[in-house]
Amino acid sequence: MTDLPQERRIVTAIPGPKSQELQARRLAAVAQGVGSVLPVFTARAGGGIVEDVDGNRLIDFGSGIAVTSVGASAEAVVRRASAQLADFTHTCFMVTPYEGYVEVAEALAELTPGEHAKKSALFNSGAEAVENAVKIARAYTKRQAVVVFDHGYHGRTNLTMALTAKNMPYKHGFGPFAPEVYRVPVAYGYRWPTGPQNAGPEAAAQAIDQISKQVGADNVAAIIIEPVLGEGGFIEPAKGFLPALSKFAADNGIVFVADEIQSGFCRTGQWFACEDEGIVPDLITTAKGIAGGLPLAAVTGRAEIMDAAHAGGLGGTYGGNPVACAGALGSIETMKALDLNARAKAIEATMKARLLAMADKFDVIGDVRGRGAMIAIELVKDRATKEPNPEATGALARACHQEGLLVLTCGTYGNVLRFLPPLVIGDDLLSEGLDIIEGALAAI
Ligand SMILES: *Cc1c(COP(=O)(O)O)cnc(C)c1O
């Protein structure tokens, strides 16, 4: 919304009366299993602002979970998607194809790491992309086992629940889960017993030992990892961990899959977070930030691996919907035009400086971490024991919400406050949001 004022404004209680009315209807009509972080109902959103139905304007540090990196109503996304809507909404790419899908696949081949020949297949959601990466890796390797990591998150469908580490709320009561999924340690620097400097090599050695001895490298189709873990707590695997796993995969004929669904598309200051350690994955899964809010996901990778699935073996009615593809082309156009990788790095510099200064003042902050505009603080009861503090995390989030700052929590222990501002957020809103966090830390 080009005319949506980029200013915080609180005119009612949060949530306000109209939101409360809608929430009552929602509770009667919508299944309770579908939650909401903050039940203020949205009227408009764009840039760094979400405006609710009561006229409150909240500063957005969530981007709809790392989706609206270009803003929730970016000009190029709206222009291209609107034009496509008027032309046609759907034919099904598997019935009669269209150019937008091919253009998105070409853009993905250009933007993802590595100079090899690449191909893509498009889907509707991140979970669907991850499931298809597994199908493709199994078809290519003729093996079955899939290796994933502690604190990993890959979605809510049956196979991706199996791949996801955390029980509540993602898996509890929803089993049985798919077989041939094996979980190994990740290099979580802050919580590694012998310290962050040892986490990379030690965790890699443990993971490789478990894969070799408990699964058998020859049985493994794919190793799937988020280059920066998202829902698990914005964990950056300690240096050396990703390269060691990537090399192990290459040496053993295992397909190395980077799940960049949350970390991709400029979020961490690179097109893809794995670039920071020079990793060239065999397959990359993308979604979230790819299409400026429209539902689109992709698997992109080495042409010979992508082509291992037989003709007709991949697809879906809506996969690569033309309006969503137009949105993706608008989103990529915006990322290039505004150099949003540079913008993400500038956001990191601002946020880290402020949050590290807050960590000096407030003992509850155990760790400040993340890259680009994917930044988090981990809250603890005691810096020495590092006992997680989910109560303070919830209280802090609620205090921010009351002041009109939309923030999200995450982490296996529910004790991480994460910040995912749209990359187009203005500097004023960014520093106002940080002021609110500082005020909330003082208040709790
Ligand atoms: C969100 C997410 C998914 C699942 O994406 P959906 O679109 O919600 O299905 C998978 N992997 C990662 C890393 C994610 O952050």
The ligand as a Gaussian input file, in Angstrom:
#p B3LYP/6-31G(d) Opt

LIG

0 1
 C        8.214000     -22.616000       7.203000
 C        9.207000     -23.654000       6.899000
 C        8.853000     -24.839000       6.240000
 C        7.414000     -25.178000       5.887000
 O        6.884000     -24.254000       4.997000
 P        5.276000     -24.178000       4.836000
 O        5.096000     -23.226000       3.694000
 O        4.745000     -23.659000       6.131000
 O        4.817000     -25.538000       4.539000
 C        9.852000     -25.742000       5.945000
 N       11.137000     -25.488000       6.254000
 C       11.508000     -24.361000       6.871000
 C       12.948000     -24.124000       7.160000
 C       10.561000     -23.407000       7.235000
 O       10.939000     -22.301000       7.891000

